[in-house]
Every structure is written in structure tokens, then in C-alpha cells.
Amino acid sequence: MRFRRSCWACIVLALVVCAPLPRLQAQTPAASTQRRPTSTPYTGDLSIFETPGRDQRLHIDQVMDILAIGPGKTVADIGAGSGWFTVRAARRVTGTGMVYAVDINPKAITCIDSRAAKEQLHNVKTVLGNPDDPKLPANSIDAVLLLKVYHEVAEPVALLRNLRTALRPGARLGIIDREGDGEDHGVHKSIVVQEAAEAGYQVVEEHDGLVKADNVDYFLVLEAKQ
């Protein structure tokens, strides 16, 4: 029995349609190198941080209470700027304690050195850090504060990871900032929590209403996971 040409065409077409498709190797998406938006670090007149009434607006004495900053403690002020918080922490820890004032701006380091000398604060040590490393001594720090500076940190996870080696057991890390998109001198609290977790920290307290009762500013207290 002979098949007509049209029948052979149908058989060939059926074989092609029913043939198993070649396996495609799963493509692993390339790791994203995109960084979240950050604000450009401030390099202008440092006296802007010395506005009258700032102590009361930020309740800085209560902030230091929450971070357990007291006589004999060693504190890191990261993104120290004019040294506004540095000098207040230095007085709180007394001559038996130490404050490391960390900044990536050499002008800030010079300013703080001059200020500490003028105010006769011999327990202040300045550190010119990197965007990803505060360059602090290992196992030396009891409390850390990033005051309105986290939104400027270009390498937040790396910075927090490198900071961990400097923390003593039970050390407290305070982050005070404001809600924003990174480029408007603020960063969403949820992003801070996410990045801190990635770097090995956990939130232990929140005191948002303390620093400003405006639902914009927030105050997170973190500790390194053990």
C-alpha cells in the first residue's frame, strides 16, 4: 500500500511536534550591583549642626541613657561632623572613658581636633574612616551613635559588618534618622532594619517618639547577634 505525498507530510509534521524539546539550562540571574540611593555626604559649613535648642529637640541626654553611655564607657560617634555629639558624650563618659569621633571628611577631623583641644577634652580621639569601614580598634566600643548620617553611608552593610569587630559584648548601636528615599537626607526605617539584619544585627528597642514626635524621625537601638 502506498501513502500519498500529503500523508507523508502529516507524519513528518507529527514527529516534529511530538519530539521532546531540548533542555534549557537554568539561567542564574547576575548579582545586582545597584546600590540604593544615598545622600551626598555634607561637606559645607559644620556650624550648621550647632543650632540652639538641638539638645532639647533630640533629647540627647535620654538618648545617651538608652545607649548606656556613662563614666568609663568607650563610645563611637560615626559621622561626627562638627563633633556636636562627640563633646557631649566625652563629658558623659568623664576622663575614665573615651570617645572615638569618626568621619570620612578630613575637614571634620580637623574641626573636632581643634574643638576638643579648646574645650580641654583629652578623652576624644578622631578617626578618618572609610565609607565601608570606621577603622575602630577591635573589641573596644560599648556604644555607637549614627546621628542623622546613616542616609549618607554609601556602603551601609559593609560599614556595619566592619563595625561589629569593634563592639564589645552587649554594645548598643543607635541610629537616629528620618524617613526618606535616600537622596533627600533620609532613609526608610524598614531599609535600615533590613540592612542591619544582613550585617548581623537585630533591633532591640525603638524610641521614635523620643527624638521627634513628628512620625518622620526614628531612633533604632540595635545589638550584634551572638
C-alpha positions, 0 to 999 in steps of 0.5 A: 500500500502506498501513502500519498505525498500529503500523508507523508507530510502529516507524519513528518509534521507529527514527529516534529511536534511530538519530539521532546524539546531540548533542555534549557539550562537554568539561567542564574540571574547576575548579582545586582550591583545597584546600590540604593540611593544615598545622600551626598555626604555634607561637606559645607559649613559644620556650624550648621549642626550647632543650632540652639535648642538641638539638645532639647529637640533630640533629647540627647541626654535620654538618648545617651541613657538608652545607649548606656553611655556613662563614666568609663564607657568607650563610645563611637560617634560615626559621622561626627561632623562638627563633633556636636555629639562627640563633646557631649558624650566625652563629658558623659563618659568623664576622663575614665572613658573615651570617645572615638569621633569618626568621619570620612571628611578630613575637614571634620577631623580637623574641626573636632581636633581643634574643638576638643583641644579648646574645650580641654577634652583629652578623652576624644580621639578622631578617626578618618574612616572609610565609607565601608569601614570606621577603622575602630580598634577591635573589641573596644566600643560599648556604644555607637551613635549614627546621628542623622548620617546613616542616609549618607553611608554609601556602603551601609552593610559593609560599614556595619559588618566592619563595625561589629569587630569593634563592639564589645559584648552587649554594645548598643548601636543607635541610629537616629534618622528620618524617613526618606528615599535616600537622596533627600537626607533620609532613609526608610526605617524598614531599609535600615532594619533590613540592612542591619539584619544582613550585617548581623544585627537585630533591633532591640528597642525603638524610641521614635517618639523620643527624638521627634514626635513628628512620625518622620524621625526614628531612633533604632537601638540595635545589638550584634547577634551572638 
